[in-house]
Amino acid sequence: MSPQQILFLAVIFVAVVLAALGVMVLFSAGPVRERLMRLSAHGRELAIEGEKTRPEPPQWQQKIVDILGPAGKLSLPSEGWENSPQRQRFMHAGYRQDNAPLVFFGAKTVLTFLLPGLFMAYSGLRSVPLENHTIMLWMLVLAGAGYYLPNVYLSRRIFVRKRELFENLPDAIDLLMICVEAGLGLDAAIARVASEIRLKSETLADEMHLVGLELRAGATRERALRNLAMRTGVEEVDLLVTMLVQADRFGTSIADSLRVHADSLRTKRRQRAEEAAAKIPVKLLFPLIFCIFPSMLLVLLGPAFISIYRVLLPTMAGGG
């Protein structure tokens, strides 16, 4: 073997090992296991007192920030960042750290140059015969892919977070309604729901806990609720906030309003599930046509075609 081949095999081996370790870590600490741990007695105490003792972020996150921070400063907007739509997208994705923009823009900068560099290194080691315009085309495609990959990840993160908030919001409204009917004020009910809903949804619990912190800090109830709608970016949360603000302003029953709103949210959630189920036949059409039907035709008609080729065609040729 040549040294280039040995180096190429070593790179493949390291990539496979890292991918296997990543899959093991992903499936060893799944959401089911975390939820079972929180349902235990000790896990319940940690869930209720989670706002008092927050674990420090792992060291690998700080290392990533140290690596991508200098590159992120090159492309980070210097003016108008606080009111920009990109900052709202970070809030919708749940990234409130000050170093999140540095990591995001640093990843865009690094991947834009890293992917074309890896392609050039691979083509040089493998001695791939490519023309100049082909190399330029591949480098432009890889640079564009590296530039937009963080955007794709951020959009996916926003979609998953909004879906989690939407699916768990009716249960949180039910808990809020029970607390209000039991005699608690709205501020105390929000704090109580934030501690109880943590067993099911960490994201929704953190958002409601932030509302309680803003109320303790002296913010008005309307401002704290408006900030909740702005941080989540979910239409249903915005409707809930508008309903609570109007009920508080006009003196109507908050419990009745919450009951009606929870029923409407359940209806909307059921309709979305029915819509997703109705789309399944259309989505299965293309895999059936291009993957399953050719295999079935090959298995069913293959022997017939072979028999025709071996028996019928020679017979017809001899008879002619």
Backbone bond lengths (Angstrom), bond angles and torsions (degrees), N, CA, C in turn:
res aa  C-N    CA-C-N  psi(-1)  N-CA   C-N-CA  omega(-1)  CA-C   N-CA-C  phi
1 M - - - 1.470 - - 1.526 109.99 -
2 S 1.320 113.58 145.16 1.464 118.66 177.02 1.523 109.71 -83.29
3 P 1.339 117.76 159.30 1.471 119.42 178.17 1.525 113.37 -59.17
4 Q 1.329 117.31 -31.87 1.465 119.16 179.07 1.521 111.55 -66.31
5 Q 1.331 116.22 -40.07 1.454 119.36 178.68 1.523 111.66 -67.28
6 I 1.337 116.93 -39.69 1.465 119.93 178.08 1.528 110.71 -63.59
7 L 1.343 117.13 -41.71 1.464 120.42 178.43 1.524 111.12 -64.76
8 F 1.328 116.61 -40.08 1.461 120.03 179.33 1.528 111.23 -64.59
9 L 1.331 118.13 -42.47 1.468 121.28 177.50 1.520 111.67 -65.46
10 A 1.331 117.40 -36.54 1.467 120.12 178.21 1.527 111.09 -65.73
11 V 1.319 116.56 -40.05 1.472 119.75 177.96 1.521 110.96 -64.03
12 I 1.340 116.64 -41.94 1.469 120.30 177.83 1.523 110.90 -63.69
13 F 1.332 117.49 -40.95 1.464 121.19 179.26 1.528 111.24 -62.21
14 V 1.312 117.16 -46.08 1.471 120.65 179.35 1.527 110.69 -63.24
15 A 1.336 117.88 -40.31 1.466 120.54 -179.80 1.521 111.38 -65.01
16 V 1.346 116.97 -41.08 1.465 120.12 179.11 1.521 110.83 -66.53
17 V 1.317 117.63 -41.06 1.467 120.57 179.20 1.523 110.81 -63.66
18 L 1.329 117.60 -44.39 1.461 120.44 178.80 1.525 111.34 -64.13
19 A 1.332 117.16 -39.37 1.462 119.70 178.16 1.526 111.20 -64.75
20 A 1.343 117.22 -41.02 1.465 120.25 178.40 1.524 111.42 -64.79
21 L 1.327 117.08 -41.48 1.470 119.75 177.39 1.520 111.20 -64.06
22 G 1.341 116.54 -39.01 1.456 119.15 178.19 1.522 112.44 -63.22
23 V 1.347 116.72 -41.22 1.461 120.11 177.86 1.521 110.85 -65.53
24 M 1.328 117.74 -39.69 1.470 120.40 178.50 1.514 111.48 -63.28
25 V 1.328 116.99 -43.90 1.467 119.83 179.01 1.519 110.77 -65.72
26 L 1.339 117.19 -36.76 1.460 120.77 -178.46 1.513 111.73 -65.85
27 F 1.337 117.08 -41.37 1.458 119.85 -175.92 1.533 112.61 -90.33
28 S 1.322 118.36 -15.15 1.467 119.15 179.70 1.507 112.33 -78.81
29 A 1.340 118.05 -25.54 1.467 120.83 -179.79 1.523 108.54 -123.83
30 G 1.320 115.83 64.87 1.448 120.70 -178.86 1.509 112.36 -81.84
31 P 1.345 116.34 174.22 1.462 120.06 -179.60 1.519 113.03 -67.02
32 V 1.349 117.62 -30.15 1.460 119.29 179.88 1.522 110.89 -65.75
33 R 1.325 115.51 -42.93 1.465 119.03 179.86 1.516 111.11 -66.20
34 E 1.320 117.65 -41.28 1.456 120.02 178.63 1.523 111.42 -63.38
35 R 1.322 116.42 -40.29 1.457 118.76 -179.57 1.524 111.78 -68.03
36 L 1.347 117.90 -37.54 1.460 120.16 176.69 1.519 111.54 -64.39
37 M 1.317 116.73 -37.40 1.460 119.38 177.78 1.523 111.25 -66.56
38 R 1.337 116.70 -37.15 1.463 119.13 -179.71 1.514 112.31 -72.80
39 L 1.331 116.80 -25.02 1.455 119.10 178.86 1.531 112.75 -75.78
40 S 1.313 117.69 -12.50 1.458 120.31 175.30 1.523 109.58 -73.18
41 A 1.309 115.98 171.33 1.469 119.84 -176.35 1.518 111.80 -65.15
42 H 1.327 115.51 -44.52 1.463 118.29 -179.93 1.521 110.93 -68.35
43 G 1.335 116.49 -38.84 1.455 119.00 178.38 1.504 112.51 -65.62
44 R 1.339 117.76 -32.58 1.459 120.29 177.71 1.514 111.13 -67.72
45 E 1.331 117.25 -39.58 1.467 119.61 177.27 1.523 111.27 -63.58
46 L 1.315 116.12 -39.84 1.460 118.29 177.75 1.520 111.60 -67.67
47 A 1.334 116.92 -33.21 1.463 119.45 179.63 1.515 111.19 -68.36
48 I 1.345 117.25 -39.30 1.463 119.98 -179.07 1.520 110.99 -73.59
49 E 1.316 117.05 -36.64 1.458 120.58 -178.04 1.523 111.52 -101.74
50 G 1.322 116.65 22.73 1.461 120.03 -177.28 1.501 113.57 -65.00
51 E 1.354 116.11 -29.49 1.453 118.17 -179.16 1.526 112.31 -73.68
52 K 1.335 117.90 -15.13 1.461 120.24 -179.34 1.525 111.66 -86.81
53 T 1.308 115.95 -37.64 1.470 120.00 -177.04 1.515 108.82 -124.65
54 R 1.275 117.11 94.33 1.463 122.41 177.55 1.523 109.57 -95.02
55 P 1.343 117.39 131.12 1.462 118.53 177.69 1.512 111.35 -67.42
56 E 1.300 115.28 146.94 1.458 120.14 177.98 1.524 109.80 -72.62
57 P 1.317 117.63 149.74 1.461 119.96 179.34 1.516 110.77 -63.56
58 P 1.324 118.58 146.79 1.472 120.74 -179.00 1.518 111.55 -64.13
59 Q 1.325 114.01 160.39 1.459 119.80 -175.52 1.527 112.27 -70.56
60 W 1.346 117.48 -26.99 1.459 118.70 -178.06 1.524 111.33 -67.35
61 Q 1.345 116.85 -29.27 1.461 118.70 176.42 1.526 111.15 -66.88
62 Q 1.314 116.05 -40.58 1.459 119.14 178.01 1.522 111.37 -66.27
63 K 1.333 116.84 -34.72 1.469 119.27 177.20 1.524 111.16 -65.90
64 I 1.340 115.97 -39.16 1.470 119.23 177.47 1.517 110.50 -63.48
65 V 1.331 116.03 -39.97 1.464 119.97 178.41 1.525 110.25 -64.10
66 D 1.330 116.64 -40.87 1.467 119.45 179.71 1.531 111.85 -65.88
67 I 1.352 116.46 -31.84 1.466 119.32 -178.73 1.521 111.44 -79.02
68 L 1.339 116.53 -45.52 1.462 120.30 -174.32 1.520 113.24 -89.74
69 G 1.338 118.11 -11.32 1.460 120.37 -177.91 1.521 114.37 -59.65
70 P 1.350 119.17 -50.55 1.480 118.58 179.18 1.520 113.42 -60.92
71 A 1.348 117.35 -36.02 1.466 118.62 178.21 1.519 111.19 -72.08
72 G 1.350 117.28 -32.26 1.456 119.73 -179.99 1.509 112.97 -69.42
73 K 1.319 117.77 -29.28 1.462 120.32 179.57 1.526 111.80 -67.42
74 L 1.339 117.00 -21.42 1.460 119.38 -179.33 1.520 112.38 -71.25
75 S 1.344 117.28 -33.36 1.466 121.09 -176.35 1.517 113.80 -113.79
76 L 1.326 118.47 1.86 1.467 121.08 179.98 1.525 109.66 -73.05
77 P 1.344 118.33 129.94 1.471 119.93 177.81 1.521 110.91 -61.56
78 S 1.303 115.94 135.00 1.470 120.89 -177.02 1.523 112.68 -90.30
79 E 1.339 118.05 -24.70 1.457 121.74 -176.96 1.526 109.56 -128.13
80 G 1.337 114.37 145.89 1.456 120.02 176.12 1.511 115.18 72.29
81 W 1.349 118.03 18.85 1.462 119.87 -178.11 1.518 112.10 -74.00
82 E 1.336 118.04 -34.92 1.460 120.63 -175.26 1.528 111.88 -63.99
83 N 1.314 117.80 -33.58 1.468 121.28 -177.40 1.523 113.03 -108.19
84 S 1.304 117.42 14.98 1.464 120.65 -176.35 1.531 110.41 -82.44
85 P 1.329 117.49 153.28 1.475 120.25 175.88 1.528 112.89 -63.30
86 Q 1.336 117.33 -28.32 1.459 119.50 179.40 1.528 111.15 -64.85
87 R 1.322 117.20 -37.07 1.469 119.90 177.34 1.529 110.86 -66.28
88 Q 1.323 117.72 -36.49 1.455 120.09 175.70 1.521 111.17 -64.98
89 R 1.326 117.42 -34.53 1.454 119.65 176.17 1.524 111.38 -64.93
90 F 1.324 116.89 -38.15 1.469 119.50 175.01 1.523 110.91 -63.31
91 M 1.316 117.61 -39.35 1.468 120.60 177.61 1.518 110.72 -65.99
92 H 1.323 118.14 -40.60 1.464 120.81 178.11 1.519 111.47 -65.70
93 A 1.331 117.45 -31.07 1.464 120.86 177.93 1.517 112.93 -80.67
94 G 1.328 117.91 -10.02 1.460 120.93 178.86 1.505 114.82 91.08
95 Y 1.336 118.23 11.39 1.463 121.70 179.66 1.537 108.05 -96.36
96 R 1.310 116.11 102.08 1.467 121.19 -179.29 1.522 112.50 -108.23
97 Q 1.325 117.74 -0.47 1.456 120.14 -179.10 1.530 109.82 -70.69
98 D 1.321 114.54 152.20 1.462 119.61 178.86 1.524 112.54 -69.22
99 N 1.339 116.83 -25.38 1.462 119.23 -177.40 1.528 112.66 -91.30
100 A 1.328 118.86 0.52 1.467 120.73 179.68 1.524 112.18 -62.28
101 P 1.358 119.77 -44.71 1.479 117.78 176.90 1.527 113.21 -62.21
102 L 1.340 117.27 -35.65 1.459 119.26 178.17 1.517 111.69 -62.98
103 V 1.338 116.62 -43.08 1.462 120.09 179.47 1.524 110.48 -66.10
104 F 1.330 116.88 -40.97 1.469 120.63 -178.02 1.529 111.42 -64.33
105 F 1.319 116.34 -54.09 1.463 119.25 -178.45 1.526 111.73 -70.96
106 G 1.343 116.80 -29.00 1.457 119.03 174.50 1.518 111.82 -66.67
107 A 1.346 116.63 -39.68 1.468 119.76 176.72 1.520 111.00 -64.36
108 K 1.342 117.39 -39.47 1.468 119.56 177.47 1.525 111.21 -62.18
109 T 1.330 116.56 -42.24 1.462 119.88 -178.70 1.527 111.59 -68.44
110 V 1.338 116.01 -44.59 1.466 119.70 -177.03 1.517 110.98 -67.72
111 L 1.348 117.79 -45.05 1.465 120.08 -178.17 1.526 111.78 -67.28
112 T 1.335 117.42 -29.12 1.463 119.75 179.35 1.521 111.21 -62.79
113 F 1.330 117.27 -35.17 1.466 120.70 179.60 1.529 112.66 -97.98
114 L 1.343 117.39 -23.32 1.458 119.71 -175.56 1.522 112.14 -73.72
115 L 1.333 117.83 -45.39 1.462 119.90 -177.66 1.532 112.62 -62.96
116 P 1.347 120.01 -46.33 1.478 117.73 174.16 1.523 113.24 -62.54
117 G 1.341 117.40 -34.80 1.459 119.62 177.50 1.521 112.23 -64.86
118 L 1.346 117.04 -41.60 1.467 119.53 176.67 1.523 111.32 -64.68
119 F 1.331 116.11 -37.01 1.472 118.73 177.93 1.527 110.78 -64.62
120 M 1.319 117.31 -42.26 1.463 119.58 178.54 1.520 111.45 -65.37
121 A 1.346 116.39 -39.03 1.463 119.06 178.56 1.524 111.30 -66.54
122 Y 1.332 117.11 -40.48 1.462 120.31 179.26 1.521 111.29 -65.73
123 S 1.342 116.15 -46.38 1.468 118.85 -179.93 1.531 111.37 -65.13
124 G 1.340 118.09 -30.98 1.445 120.03 177.33 1.518 112.68 -72.79
125 L 1.354 117.36 -39.59 1.454 120.31 179.51 1.525 111.77 -70.63
126 R 1.317 116.26 -38.77 1.459 120.18 -177.91 1.528 112.67 -87.36
127 S 1.325 117.07 -5.81 1.475 122.59 -178.65 1.529 110.87 54.39
128 V 1.344 115.14 49.71 1.462 120.70 -179.32 1.526 108.80 -73.92
129 P 1.333 118.57 124.41 1.474 120.28 179.65 1.528 110.68 -77.21
130 L 1.317 116.77 105.17 1.464 122.15 179.82 1.520 109.15 -129.38
131 E 1.305 115.02 145.69 1.447 119.74 176.53 1.524 110.10 -82.67
132 N 1.315 115.93 166.97 1.461 120.58 -174.53 1.532 112.13 -64.16
133 H 1.336 116.84 -44.34 1.460 118.29 -178.34 1.528 111.17 -69.04
134 T 1.341 117.77 -30.78 1.468 120.71 175.97 1.515 110.94 -67.55
135 I 1.328 116.73 -41.93 1.470 120.35 177.84 1.524 110.58 -62.77
136 M 1.320 117.44 -43.74 1.462 120.35 178.96 1.521 111.55 -63.18
137 L 1.331 116.88 -39.23 1.460 120.21 179.40 1.525 111.01 -63.74
138 W 1.347 116.77 -46.39 1.460 119.98 179.59 1.523 111.47 -64.33
139 M 1.312 117.58 -38.31 1.460 119.92 179.33 1.528 111.59 -66.26
140 L 1.332 117.17 -39.04 1.463 119.92 177.12 1.527 111.20 -66.58
141 V 1.329 116.28 -41.19 1.470 119.55 179.20 1.527 110.76 -63.97
142 L 1.340 116.92 -44.88 1.468 120.06 -179.71 1.518 111.69 -68.14
143 A 1.319 117.45 -37.04 1.466 119.77 177.00 1.523 110.98 -64.73
144 G 1.337 117.33 -42.16 1.462 119.95 176.42 1.517 112.21 -64.47
145 A 1.338 116.65 -40.22 1.466 119.87 178.03 1.528 111.12 -64.08
146 G 1.340 117.39 -42.23 1.455 119.94 177.61 1.516 113.16 -65.38
147 Y 1.326 116.61 -31.39 1.463 119.89 -179.77 1.523 111.46 -73.37
148 Y 1.334 117.03 -34.52 1.467 119.92 -175.31 1.527 113.63 -98.01
149 L 1.321 118.77 -7.10 1.464 119.87 178.05 1.534 113.05 -60.61
150 P 1.332 120.77 -44.29 1.467 118.82 175.51 1.521 113.35 -60.61
151 N 1.341 117.62 -33.83 1.465 119.58 176.40 1.525 111.64 -64.65
152 V 1.332 115.90 -39.47 1.462 119.81 178.45 1.522 110.25 -64.88
153 Y 1.327 116.61 -42.86 1.469 119.85 178.66 1.527 110.99 -63.70
154 L 1.315 117.40 -41.92 1.459 120.35 -179.93 1.525 111.15 -65.25
155 S 1.326 117.11 -41.37 1.473 120.05 178.09 1.527 111.04 -63.69
156 R 1.316 116.35 -40.69 1.469 119.36 177.66 1.521 111.24 -64.97
157 R 1.301 117.09 -39.93 1.457 121.16 178.21 1.533 110.88 -63.38
158 I 1.313 117.24 -41.87 1.464 121.16 178.47 1.525 110.53 -63.85
159 F 1.340 116.74 -42.71 1.464 120.40 -179.63 1.523 111.33 -63.05
160 V 1.326 117.66 -45.38 1.468 121.20 -178.80 1.527 110.27 -65.27
161 R 1.320 117.29 -41.06 1.463 120.35 -178.12 1.527 111.06 -68.19
162 K 1.328 117.10 -42.35 1.463 119.37 177.99 1.524 111.77 -64.24
163 R 1.321 116.95 -38.31 1.459 119.61 178.48 1.522 111.23 -65.93
164 E 1.330 117.02 -39.92 1.463 119.66 177.62 1.521 111.10 -63.83
165 L 1.324 117.76 -42.51 1.459 120.60 178.04 1.519 111.20 -63.31
166 F 1.324 117.14 -41.64 1.459 120.09 -178.45 1.529 111.60 -66.90
167 E 1.338 117.07 -40.02 1.457 119.76 -177.34 1.525 112.78 -71.88
168 N 1.318 118.44 -29.60 1.464 121.09 -178.08 1.521 113.46 -97.68
169 L 1.325 117.76 -5.94 1.456 120.08 -178.00 1.532 113.15 -65.48
170 P 1.351 121.27 -41.42 1.475 118.53 177.91 1.520 114.04 -58.98
171 D 1.339 117.76 -39.00 1.465 120.11 178.21 1.527 111.08 -65.54
172 A 1.331 116.59 -39.83 1.462 119.35 177.53 1.532 111.15 -65.16
173 I 1.325 117.47 -37.61 1.467 120.16 178.17 1.521 110.34 -66.40
174 D 1.333 117.72 -37.78 1.468 120.13 176.31 1.528 111.29 -61.57
175 L 1.324 116.28 -44.99 1.465 119.43 177.24 1.519 111.24 -62.77
176 L 1.316 116.52 -40.18 1.465 120.18 178.62 1.520 111.00 -64.23
177 M 1.322 117.49 -39.87 1.462 121.31 178.71 1.533 110.91 -65.11
178 I 1.335 116.58 -41.34 1.468 119.81 179.08 1.522 110.75 -64.11
179 C 1.324 116.79 -41.71 1.468 119.86 179.46 1.534 111.39 -65.33
180 V 1.326 116.71 -40.06 1.466 119.61 179.61 1.516 110.42 -67.40
181 E 1.339 117.75 -42.28 1.461 120.40 178.80 1.517 112.01 -67.90
182 A 1.351 117.14 -25.63 1.468 119.77 177.82 1.519 112.69 -76.28
183 G 1.339 118.73 -8.86 1.451 121.25 176.41 1.508 114.68 114.39
184 L 1.314 119.24 -1.97 1.457 120.53 178.40 1.524 110.47 -76.83
185 G 1.320 114.81 150.33 1.448 119.16 171.65 1.518 110.64 -73.57
186 L 1.330 115.07 168.26 1.465 118.57 -176.66 1.520 111.57 -64.83
187 D 1.332 117.94 -38.26 1.465 120.51 179.72 1.524 111.16 -65.38
188 A 1.337 116.60 -45.96 1.463 119.70 178.34 1.522 111.34 -67.36
189 A 1.332 117.61 -33.79 1.464 120.40 178.69 1.519 111.20 -67.01
190 I 1.324 117.62 -39.32 1.469 120.69 177.90 1.522 110.39 -63.43
191 A 1.340 117.00 -42.15 1.467 119.79 178.46 1.525 111.68 -64.32
192 R 1.337 115.86 -38.78 1.459 118.87 179.97 1.528 111.40 -68.88
193 V 1.313 116.95 -42.42 1.461 120.62 179.35 1.527 110.52 -64.72
194 A 1.326 116.87 -35.84 1.466 120.08 179.17 1.524 111.64 -61.68
195 S 1.340 117.17 -35.39 1.467 119.96 179.08 1.524 112.31 -79.00
196 E 1.335 117.63 -30.67 1.460 120.00 -177.59 1.525 112.58 -82.94
197 I 1.320 117.59 -38.76 1.461 120.70 -176.82 1.525 112.13 -74.06
198 R 1.331 117.32 -8.48 1.465 120.79 179.65 1.521 112.02 -63.24
199 L 1.335 117.46 -26.30 1.458 120.58 178.43 1.523 111.87 -67.09
200 K 1.315 117.22 -21.68 1.459 120.78 -178.03 1.514 113.09 -109.21
201 S 1.325 117.61 -38.25 1.459 120.62 -176.32 1.516 109.18 -143.32
202 E 1.315 116.26 109.67 1.459 121.00 177.18 1.528 110.94 -66.70
203 T 1.327 116.32 -36.62 1.459 120.04 -176.18 1.517 111.46 -64.98
204 L 1.329 116.78 -49.90 1.461 120.46 179.66 1.521 111.27 -65.41
205 A 1.327 117.00 -36.49 1.462 119.77 178.46 1.529 111.41 -64.59
206 D 1.321 117.42 -40.97 1.463 120.36 178.73 1.532 111.37 -64.90
207 E 1.328 116.81 -39.74 1.467 119.36 179.55 1.525 111.26 -65.42
208 M 1.312 117.15 -43.36 1.467 119.63 179.61 1.522 111.06 -71.10
209 H 1.327 116.76 -31.04 1.458 119.35 175.71 1.523 111.18 -66.38
210 L 1.318 117.37 -36.64 1.469 120.41 175.75 1.524 111.37 -64.80
211 V 1.336 116.56 -35.19 1.470 119.12 175.35 1.524 110.29 -62.23
212 G 1.335 116.60 -43.94 1.463 119.52 177.47 1.516 112.74 -62.89
213 L 1.323 118.00 -38.25 1.466 120.42 177.75 1.529 111.51 -65.73
214 E 1.333 117.38 -39.75 1.463 119.76 178.00 1.526 111.23 -64.96
215 L 1.335 116.67 -38.26 1.463 119.54 177.84 1.527 111.15 -66.50
216 R 1.339 117.23 -38.09 1.469 119.98 177.41 1.525 111.17 -67.85
217 A 1.334 116.47 -32.37 1.464 119.62 -179.10 1.516 113.03 -74.84
218 G 1.328 118.44 -8.01 1.451 120.85 176.76 1.507 115.32 109.64
219 A 1.331 118.02 2.89 1.457 120.05 178.13 1.521 110.34 -72.52
220 T 1.310 116.65 150.98 1.455 120.37 177.36 1.523 110.04 -69.58
221 R 1.325 114.69 157.98 1.463 119.19 -178.65 1.527 110.75 -63.82
222 E 1.311 117.39 -40.34 1.455 120.11 -179.77 1.523 111.14 -64.29
223 R 1.335 117.35 -42.15 1.466 120.35 -179.67 1.517 110.94 -66.07
224 A 1.341 117.85 -41.08 1.464 120.46 179.42 1.523 111.50 -64.80
225 L 1.338 117.07 -39.44 1.457 119.55 178.87 1.518 111.66 -70.70
226 R 1.346 117.14 -37.90 1.458 119.74 176.85 1.527 111.00 -63.24
227 N 1.321 116.66 -38.25 1.467 119.79 176.90 1.530 111.41 -64.71
228 L 1.338 116.53 -34.47 1.461 120.02 176.24 1.521 110.98 -61.94
229 A 1.322 117.20 -45.73 1.470 120.36 178.46 1.525 111.59 -64.37
230 M 1.334 117.11 -37.13 1.459 120.15 -179.68 1.528 111.08 -70.04
231 R 1.333 118.57 -36.97 1.467 121.15 -178.76 1.522 111.78 -71.11
232 T 1.314 117.65 -37.63 1.461 120.09 -175.73 1.523 112.19 -81.52
233 G 1.334 117.37 -42.03 1.456 120.24 -176.82 1.507 114.15 72.35
234 V 1.329 117.79 17.64 1.460 123.11 179.68 1.522 108.66 -96.80
235 E 1.310 116.55 132.02 1.461 120.67 -176.83 1.521 111.31 -63.73
236 E 1.335 117.36 -37.76 1.457 120.37 -178.37 1.527 111.30 -67.63
237 V 1.336 117.09 -35.41 1.468 119.65 176.08 1.526 110.47 -67.49
238 D 1.314 117.27 -37.52 1.459 121.03 176.36 1.519 111.00 -61.97
239 L 1.341 117.56 -41.63 1.460 120.83 177.16 1.526 111.32 -65.34
240 L 1.342 116.75 -38.76 1.462 120.07 177.40 1.522 111.21 -63.43
241 V 1.315 116.60 -43.14 1.459 120.67 179.71 1.525 110.11 -63.93
242 T 1.312 117.57 -43.25 1.470 120.41 178.37 1.520 111.15 -61.89
243 M 1.329 117.25 -40.63 1.455 121.10 178.60 1.524 111.88 -64.74
244 L 1.341 117.02 -43.48 1.464 120.22 179.49 1.523 111.49 -66.29
245 V 1.312 117.55 -40.14 1.462 120.61 179.18 1.532 110.84 -64.68
246 Q 1.325 116.70 -43.42 1.458 119.54 179.22 1.524 111.69 -67.68
247 A 1.342 117.22 -40.17 1.466 119.56 177.61 1.514 111.46 -63.79
248 D 1.332 117.22 -38.42 1.465 120.31 178.06 1.526 111.34 -70.86
249 R 1.315 117.22 -33.64 1.462 120.52 -176.99 1.532 111.75 -76.09
250 F 1.336 117.38 -39.77 1.458 120.39 -176.13 1.526 113.40 -97.43
251 G 1.327 117.93 -2.20 1.454 120.61 174.89 1.511 114.79 77.15
252 T 1.317 119.45 21.99 1.464 121.69 178.14 1.529 110.46 -81.23
253 S 1.318 115.43 169.67 1.462 120.69 -177.37 1.530 110.08 -70.83
254 I 1.321 116.81 120.49 1.466 120.54 179.86 1.522 110.86 -72.04
255 A 1.345 117.37 -36.04 1.462 120.11 -178.85 1.523 111.47 -64.24
256 D 1.341 117.61 -43.79 1.470 120.41 178.40 1.527 110.91 -64.62
257 S 1.318 116.43 -40.46 1.463 119.51 179.14 1.524 110.76 -64.30
258 L 1.332 117.07 -40.38 1.465 120.37 178.66 1.522 111.32 -65.85
259 R 1.332 117.23 -37.54 1.465 119.81 179.68 1.530 111.39 -64.41
260 V 1.314 116.35 -44.48 1.464 120.01 179.33 1.531 110.48 -65.27
261 H 1.332 116.15 -41.22 1.466 119.39 -178.65 1.523 111.31 -67.68
262 A 1.327 118.12 -38.00 1.466 121.14 177.78 1.527 110.99 -64.25
263 D 1.328 117.29 -40.22 1.474 119.77 177.65 1.522 111.51 -63.65
264 S 1.331 116.79 -41.67 1.466 119.25 179.06 1.527 111.71 -66.09
265 L 1.335 116.97 -36.11 1.466 119.72 178.14 1.528 111.22 -67.58
266 R 1.322 117.43 -38.54 1.462 119.57 177.51 1.524 110.76 -65.49
267 T 1.316 116.13 -39.74 1.464 118.85 176.73 1.526 111.15 -61.88
268 K 1.333 116.51 -42.80 1.462 119.74 179.27 1.527 110.94 -66.51
269 R 1.335 117.42 -38.55 1.459 119.83 178.48 1.527 111.08 -65.74
270 R 1.323 117.21 -39.42 1.466 119.93 176.95 1.527 111.15 -66.06
271 Q 1.314 116.90 -39.41 1.467 119.87 178.47 1.517 111.52 -65.12
272 R 1.328 117.26 -37.70 1.463 119.18 176.96 1.516 111.25 -65.74
273 A 1.349 117.04 -38.49 1.466 120.23 177.63 1.525 110.72 -65.22
274 E 1.328 117.61 -40.80 1.461 120.88 177.69 1.521 110.90 -66.15
275 E 1.323 117.01 -37.66 1.461 120.05 177.43 1.524 111.23 -64.50
276 A 1.342 116.49 -42.80 1.469 119.48 177.95 1.526 111.15 -64.43
277 A 1.336 116.97 -37.04 1.466 119.46 178.40 1.523 111.35 -68.84
278 A 1.340 117.18 -35.09 1.465 119.75 178.98 1.523 112.34 -69.71
279 K 1.324 117.99 -23.31 1.461 121.09 179.54 1.525 113.24 -80.90
280 I 1.325 117.17 -12.00 1.466 120.01 -175.24 1.529 112.32 -62.85
281 P 1.354 120.12 -45.26 1.482 117.57 179.63 1.529 113.66 -59.76
282 V 1.337 116.53 -38.52 1.462 118.99 179.07 1.529 110.82 -66.88
283 K 1.330 117.18 -40.48 1.459 120.28 179.66 1.528 112.12 -69.08
284 L 1.335 117.08 -29.26 1.464 119.98 178.93 1.522 112.31 -80.56
285 L 1.335 117.86 -11.11 1.452 120.40 -175.93 1.528 111.96 -63.92
286 F 1.318 117.43 -46.15 1.471 120.63 -176.69 1.526 112.65 -69.26
287 P 1.354 120.27 -43.53 1.477 117.36 173.55 1.520 113.38 -61.15
288 L 1.348 116.88 -35.22 1.465 119.03 178.27 1.526 111.27 -65.19
289 I 1.340 116.03 -43.65 1.465 119.63 -175.53 1.524 111.13 -70.39
290 F 1.317 117.81 -44.34 1.464 120.74 -170.86 1.524 113.76 -94.28
291 C 1.325 118.81 -16.60 1.467 120.20 -175.67 1.529 113.03 -118.59
292 I 1.324 116.86 -49.16 1.465 119.59 -171.30 1.521 111.57 -86.57
293 F 1.347 117.76 -46.09 1.455 120.19 -178.40 1.536 113.06 -60.78
294 P 1.340 120.86 -44.08 1.479 118.35 176.56 1.517 113.44 -59.60
295 S 1.331 117.55 -38.41 1.471 119.79 178.11 1.525 111.23 -65.53
296 M 1.347 116.29 -42.04 1.466 119.41 179.03 1.529 110.89 -65.11
297 L 1.327 117.18 -42.49 1.462 119.50 178.23 1.524 111.50 -63.68
298 L 1.331 116.14 -37.75 1.468 118.99 178.66 1.517 111.35 -65.40
299 V 1.327 117.03 -40.19 1.465 120.38 -179.26 1.529 111.17 -71.90
300 L 1.348 116.87 -41.53 1.461 120.11 -175.20 1.525 112.54 -79.41
301 L 1.314 117.20 -43.73 1.459 120.64 -174.79 1.525 113.74 -96.99
302 G 1.332 117.31 -10.86 1.458 119.63 -179.55 1.523 113.53 -59.47
303 P 1.358 119.64 -50.18 1.476 118.85 177.62 1.522 113.41 -60.57
304 A 1.340 116.85 -36.77 1.470 118.75 179.00 1.526 111.15 -64.41
305 F 1.329 116.31 -42.47 1.462 119.41 178.78 1.532 111.18 -63.87
306 I 1.326 116.55 -38.52 1.468 119.50 178.93 1.528 110.90 -65.50
307 S 1.333 116.33 -40.96 1.474 119.83 178.46 1.528 110.91 -65.02
308 I 1.337 116.10 -41.52 1.472 119.28 178.14 1.523 110.26 -62.32
309 Y 1.304 116.35 -41.08 1.466 120.01 -178.01 1.520 111.46 -67.98
310 R 1.341 116.73 -37.99 1.463 119.77 -175.64 1.533 113.35 -84.74
311 V 1.335 118.40 -32.03 1.469 120.56 -171.70 1.514 111.96 -110.82
312 L 1.331 116.57 -53.93 1.463 119.53 -170.62 1.530 111.70 -71.28
313 L 1.341 117.43 -44.74 1.451 119.38 -177.69 1.521 112.93 -64.53
314 P 1.368 120.13 -44.48 1.473 117.95 175.88 1.529 113.27 -63.40
315 T 1.332 115.83 -35.14 1.478 119.42 178.82 1.536 111.08 -64.41
316 M 1.338 115.71 -45.18 1.457 119.65 178.98 1.530 111.08 -65.52
317 A 1.332 116.27 -37.04 1.459 118.63 179.14 1.522 111.33 -68.10
318 G 1.352 117.48 -38.19 1.445 120.03 179.20 1.520 112.58 -71.33
319 G 1.355 114.14 -35.02 1.460 117.93 -179.99 1.515 111.24 -71.07
320 G 1.378 117.22 -31.20 1.450 119.94 179.74 1.507 109.74 -72.84
